[in-house]
């Protein structure tokens, strides 16, 4: 298995690709496959801003998923599932005009 199969841990967030499981502070998070892949892409690059185009490329969305604003909807669903306040997110940050970033613990 390549590096993409390794567990990613960012603060209280733990992503286990082999089990297709994500937990936050030990609590399982129910995610769609697309949301899981998106969260894994962000977590693997925590602390780095990723543009919508980069995210679409990393998640390898199909044609319907590949339009810019669909990422915004998926990010909003992820925030809900992570219990992140959309007005003042602690985990999934929006970098205006650039894209999104999963904050490292303590940022």
Secondary structure, 3 states (H helix, E strand, C coil): CCHHHCCEEECCEEEECCCCEEEECCEEECCCHHHHHHHHHHHHCCCCCEEHHHHHHHHCCCCCCCCHHHHHHHHHHHHHHHCCCCCCCCCEEEECCCEEEECCCCC
